[in-house]
Amino acid sequence: MSGPAGSATVMRVLRAEFGIGLDGVKAVLTQVLSGEYPATLPEMELLARKLRASGVDAVASRTVD
């Protein structure tokens, strides 16, 4: 899933999982997509699973500093 429909789905999942409003979800989306969201690998894998369940092709991976 890509484009506006994909981003809307990701934002919907982020809002449900993190309990954030529309004002904060875009910032979190940017951090998640860039690999800069401060979370553990298991936390990101859980998020990736929820995204996949919503039809979004998502993979959690480690980033190297």
C-alpha positions in Angstrom: 0.0 0.0 0.0 1.4 3.4 -0.9 0.4 7.0 -1.5 -2.4 8.8 0.4 -4.4 5.7 1.1 -1.4 3.9 2.6 -0.4 6.9 4.7 -4.0 7.2 6.0 -4.0 3.5 7.0 -0.6 3.9 8.8 -1.8 7.0 10.6 -5.0 5.2 11.7 -2.9 2.4 13.1 -0.5 4.8 14.8 -3.4 6.7 16.4 -5.0 3.6 17.7 -1.8 2.1 19.1 -0.2 5.2 20.6 -3.4 7.1 21.5 -2.3 10.2 19.8 -4.3 12.8 17.9 -4.1 14.0 14.4 -1.8 16.8 15.5 0.9 14.4 16.6 0.4 11.5 14.3 2.2 13.1 11.3 5.4 13.7 13.4 5.3 10.1 14.6 4.7 8.8 11.1 7.8 10.7 9.9 9.9 9.2 12.7 8.6 5.7 12.1 9.3 5.8 8.4 12.8 7.3 8.8 13.7 4.7 11.5 14.1 7.4 14.1 11.2 6.5 16.4 12.6 5.7 19.8 11.3 2.2 20.5 12.7 -1.3 21.1 12.8 -3.9 18.3 10.0 -5.9 19.9 7.8 -2.8 20.2 8.4 -2.0 16.5 7.7 -5.6 15.5 4.4 -5.4 17.3 3.6 -2.2 15.4 4.7 -3.9 12.1 2.4 -6.8 12.8 -0.5 -4.5 13.4 0.3 -2.6 10.2 0.5 -5.8 8.2 -2.9 -6.9 9.6 -4.2 -3.6 8.2 -2.8 -4.3 4.7 0.4 -2.3 5.0 3.7 -4.0 4.0 5.7 -3.3 7.1 9.0 -4.8 8.5 10.7 -4.0 11.7 14.5 -3.8 11.6 17.4 -2.6 13.7 19.1 0.7 12.7 22.8 1.1 13.1 24.0 4.3 14.7 
